[in-house]
Amino acid sequence: MEFYLEPRLYTRTRYWRVLVLLIMLAMTDAFGLLGLLASPPLATALQIWINNLLIPAYQARKRRRRLERGACQAGAGAHADRG
């Protein structure tokens, strides 16, 4: 059951382990047991927020490169027709 259900319900790549560990250490030091209990949801929320900031920038950069490549190819095609 552990090898069948766990990989389907819980993927280990969903969160950044280092971020969770750092937040757990900081929250435990600051707030004790309550900080330890509150740190995993806080780390997950922080990771989602960071991903939402980074992914749109990455997609915009990718879209810009694709448009530039299309413009370069269209420009090269126009020059080839003239010659």
Helices and strands as residue ranges (DSSP letters): H 2-9, H 17-31, H 33-82
